[in-house]
Each structure stands twice: as C-alpha cells, then as structure tokens.
Amino acid sequence: MLFYYLPVIIMLATTLVNYGESAVSTIVLFRLIGYVLGIVCMLCAGLAIYKTLIKLSAIELKVSVAGALCIFGVTQVVVILQRLYSLGIIPRNDFIFAFIAAVVNHGNFFTFAIILFIMIPPIILWRKNRTITETYHNNAELRKLKAQKRNARRWAKFSLVLLIGSVLSLSVLRHYVDREVPLSPPENYTIADGMAMIPISELEDDKLHRYAYTSEQGIEVRFIAIKKSEGSYGVGLDACDICGPTGYFERNGEVICKLCDVVMNKGTIGFPGGCNPVPVAYIIHDEKIKIKIADLEAEAHRFK
C-alpha cells in the first residue's frame, strides 16, 4: 500500500505551483499548507487506527484488518483484470467487462466503504470501555483501569473524528472545490462593415470581458478581451488549443482557465502557446477594437 500510494502523494507536490503563477504568492502558500496538513492528518489517522486496533481482541483485530483488505483488494483485483483483459489473456465477455467498468467508474465508493468499515473498530472499542467490568482488589488497580479505559476511549474518539473528517473532505469539501464556475454572460458589441467592434472605454476597468458571435452555421463563437497595460490589449477566443472551449473566468484579478485552473499571465494573452486563449487578429481604430467577422467564422469549428 505504501508503494502504491506514495507516488500519488509525491505527484501532488507538483500541483502546488501552476503554469504562469509566481511561486511566492498567497494561493501557493495555502496549497502548501493544505498539502502539509493532508499528510499530517493521514499520519495521525494511521496512528489512531493502529492504536485503536491493538486494543481490540485478537478476533476483532483479525476481522477488522481482513475486512478492510478485502474491500481494498477488490479494486486491486480489477487492476489486474484490466491488464489481462486488454491483453486478451482472459476471455472477453459482457459480464467481465461490466464488472470491470462498474468498479473503475465507482472507485470512490470503495474508498468510502473502507473508511466506513474502519469506523466500526473505534465504536466497538468505545462501547467496551464505557464501564469497568474487570475485577480489581484496591483503589490503585481501579485508578489504573479507569486510566486505561479513558485512554482507549480517547483513541476511539480521535479515530472517529479523523475518519469523519476524511469522509467530509472527500465528499462535501471536494464537491465545493470541484464545483463548476459559471462563465459570465456575453456582453453587447456592435457589428458594422464586416467587423465586430468593442469600445476601448469598456476595457478600461482592467476586467475580463466576454463576447459571443453566432456563426452562419448557428455556432456560438465566444471571444474575450482585456486591457493588459496602458495602450495594450489582449484579444482571443474563449478557448485554447489544450483545454478546448471550456472558457476563462476572472478570480481575484487573475484570468483562470476553467478546465485546468491555470492562471494566465495577462501579458501573454493574445499570443499563442500553452493554455493561452487562441489569439484573434484585431485592429484599433476610432477608439474601438475591431475584429473581422470572417476570422470569427473561421474559428467556429472550435466551439462545435
């Protein structure tokens, strides 16, 4: 298990700083704190579960460990079956394929199943140590029994708190973090002489502005514009070559790719490469940014 999960934990460290971000920033500090706290909570949970299990009887310990390993083993067996199935070593039929697909598509359920199953031993330990049932001969032995049971209840409660925290982290908090960010509605602009025209005055707020053009085939072509610096503007499609037409949004004054959450360097908007918006040619004339409708028509295929 250590060698199976350790690479995943190490790889998470590579996500602390996204492309185009400064390594010295508040968001990177928050990610680092979260990464460290995650490892600390993981180690604490492991210690708490260990301290809980060793206080159970031999049969309770064996059933708890064997049950958790069996649940975990289902996902590992499916990994092996996938390899054998793809190589044609095992027969290909609908039942095996459906079984593999069900486990792979619902892998999170097995994680929750393990966590919920591991919650049983702390509950058993807490119930077994609510009252003193052992015999004792003097007050010293009584105090020792009380201390042992108090210690066992504390480890049981600590284990449950961490496990419940894990469930909340993998469900409620993950849903909040992965929630879809809605794109702002397209703004108005004018079309004349085969050109889409955006008043420069609208971009003076240094905010991201989104527009939409409906092509002759009925495809909505979204494009964005933003003021980068005095006299410099970034104009591009609301799509990129890597992430497609998922779009961009603004967060704390930064332009973010909706799909991969990469922070765009405002200075590079309007230039090709990376996760930058696909650039759109434009001219500045009569205090307006003008884009050829023909150029937008040519890019309609990206939004199909």
Salt bridges, closest charged atoms under 4 A:
GLU21 OE1 - ARG31 NH1 2.73
GLU60 OE1 - LYS128 NZ 3.16
GLU134 OE2 - LYS149 NZ 3.31
GLU141 OE1 - HIS137 ND1 3.19
ASP178 OD2 - ARG174 NE 3.61
GLU180 OE2 - LYS258 NZ 2.83
GLU187 OE2 - HIS209 ND1 2.90
GLU204 OE1 - LYS227 NZ 2.78
ASP205 OD1 - HIS209 NE2 2.85
GLU230 OE1 - LYS227 NZ 3.26
ASP238 OD2 - ARG210 NH1 2.80
ASP238 OD2 - ARG222 NE 2.75
ASP241 OD1 - ARG302 NH1 2.85
ASP261 OD1 - ARG251 NH1 3.29
ASP286 OD2 - LYS288 NZ 3.87
GLU299 OE1 - ARG302 NE 2.57
